[in-house]
Amino acid sequence: MRILIAEDEKDLNGILASRLKSEHYSVDSCYDGEEACAYLDSAEYDAVILDIMMPKLDGLSVLKRMRNGNDGTPVLLLTAKDSIEDRVMGLDAGANDYLVKPFAFEELLARIRVLLRKPAETPKTCYKVADLEVHMDTQQVTRGGEEIRLSGKEFALLRYMVQNEGIVLSRDRLEQHLWNFDYAGGSNVIDVYIRYLRKKIDEGREPKLIHTVRGAGYVLKVKE
């Protein structure tokens, strides 16, 4: 999952980016509203964390620009203001949630998990496909009751695929959601990580869950 942080307090921005990366999210960071718009025009994000008070263009203006452009990406607003009027203004502008500084990082994580749920999705902490279980809160993965150890990026890839079970995901889409603009890897990086996952998830097990759709990408599902 790929997240954009737009926060002009550089220390806080750095802490948020570091902590989110440790939770295996892909993160891009910027420090003003104009830069945030440039990032949003250049990539597809799963969620955006917007500080309201930013230079050049404030968070509410960025949010309104997103919504006016039919960008429905979930947005969490950050602010030092705690008045009812400010909350109403942010929500009316199209924000999905609102968090007042200072806040506990665990609360931010919980709110991000809510933002990343599909609109009609029942809250889930565990996804199951055949005998594969992927636990979102503990990041534990098991198959047939046997625990499978994954690297951070392997887990991030599996998490995105299992949350989109049955949907064919192109290499570009997977790369967009798993790597930020700082990434300078090779063009076959998705193929490499799919190979790692297959070895750990599918090798020696039935049914096979990770499938190649020639010319289109990859899909995680139980084949009929």
N, C-alpha and C positions, 0 to 999 in steps of 0.2 A: 504494500500500500504506500502511495506517495503523498506526502503532505508538504504544503507550503507554509512557512512561518514568516509573517510580516510584522516585525516588532522592532522599534527604533532603539530600545534599551539593549545595547550590544551584549552586556553581560547576561541578561535574562534570555536574549535570543540564543546565545551560545549554549546556555544551560539546557534550554528546551530542546534545541537541536541534538545535543549530545545524549540527553536522556531518551528522546524518541528513537534515535538511532540504536541505542542499547536495547530497545524493545523491538528492533528489526523493522522499523519503518524507514522508508527512503525519504530524505528530507532535503528541501531547498530552503535557503534563508535569504531574507532581504530586510532593508532597514527603512524604507519609505514607500509611500503609496504608488508613486510612479514606477518604481522598480517592481513592485508587486504586480502591477498591470502588465508589465513586460513579461514577467514569468508566466502569468496566466494566459497570455497570448501565445506563448511558445510551447506549452506543455499541458497535458491533462493530469489533473490532481484528483485524489480521492477525498481530500478535505483541506480546508484552508483555515489557519489560525491568524486572525487579523487584530492587531492593536488598533484601537479607535484613534488615539492621538499620535499621528505620525506626520513627519514633515512632507512637504511637496503636495501630498494628497492624503487626506485622512482616511481612516478605515471605512467609515460610512460611505464616503464617496467611491471608494474601490468596490464596496459591496453593491452599491446602487448601479455602478457600471456593469458589474457581473450580471446582475439580475435583468437589467435593461437589454443586455446582450444574450439573454436566454441561457446563461450559464447557471445551472442548478447545483453546482458543486456545494456540498455542505460547508457552512461557515460557522466557526466559533469566534465570537468577539471577545477580546481582552480589554479591560479598562480599569482605571483606578477609581472611576466614578461609580457610586452605588445608589444613585437616585432612581426612583421609579420612572421618571421621565426619560432618563438615558436608556434604561432597559427597553421601554416601549419604543423609543425611536429606533434602536438597533433592530428589534424584532420586526417592526413595521417595515424597515428597509430590506428585510429578507434574510436576516440572520437566523440560523437554526438553534443557536444556543449562545449563552452569555456567561462569562466568568469574570469575577471581580478580583483584582490584585489586592493583596497577596493571596495565593491559593496553594493548595497542596498538589504536588505533581500527580499523586494517585487519583485525585479527583479529575484532573485534566485528562488522564488516561481513560478513566471511566467514561467521561463525556465524549472523547474521541471514538471509543468503541460504539457508543450509541449513534454518533454521526455516521459511522461507516456501515451501519446496518441498512439493508434495503428497506424501502418504505413499508412494504407489506410483510416484512420478515418478523417472525416471533423471536424475541431476544434469545440468543443461543450462546452458550459458552463452550459447547462441544459440537463439532460437525462429524457426522458418521457417513461413510460410504463403504458398503460391504462391511468388512471387519476392520476397516481403517478408522481410527478415532483421532481427531485433531482438537486439542483443548486450547482454546484461545487465551484463557486466563493464566494457565500454568505453562503454556507452550510445550506441553507434553504430547508426544505422538506415539500411538501404539497401533500394531496390526496383529490381529489374532491374540490380543492380550500381551504381546511382546513389545517392550519399549524400543523405540527407534530413535537414535541420537542424530540430530540434524544440526548443521551450522546455522548461524543466524540468517544468512541469505537463502539457504535451502528451506528453512521454515517459512520465511516470508513468501517464497514462491509457492510452496505447498498451501499456505494459508489463502493466498489469492486464488489459486486454482480450486480449492475445495469450497470456497465461498461462491465460486462461479461454476459449480458442478454442472456438467452437461453442456456448458457453453464453450465453443471453440474460441480459443484465445490466440491471436496472432503473436508472432515474435515481437513486433513493434509494440503492441499493447502491453505485453508482459514486461518488456524493457522499460516502457514509460512508467509503469507502476512500481517498479522495483529499484530503479537507479535514478540518482539525481544528476544535475548538470555537471557535477565534478567527475563523474565516471568517465574513464578513458579506456575501457576494455575493448576487446575485439568484437567483431560483428557476430560471432558465433557463441557469445556468452550464454544466451538462453539455452541453446542446444547442449552446452556443457553442463549447465545446472539441471536440465531435464535428465540428462544421462546419470548424474549423481543421484537424483531423486529415484529414478527407476531402479537403480542398483539397490537402494535402501528400502524402497516401498514395494516394488514388484518382483525383484529377482527371487526365484524359488517359491513364489506364492501365486495362488489363484483366487479369484480372477485378477487379471491384469487391470490396472486402474488408469494408468497414464498412457494415452494413445496419441499417435501422430495423425493429423489430418493433412494429407499431402497437399502442398500449395496453400494451406490456410493457417496451420499452427498446431496447437496442442489442446487436448481436452482431458479432463479427469472425470471418469464415469465408469459404471459397470456396463459393458457391452451386452446387448440383448442377444 
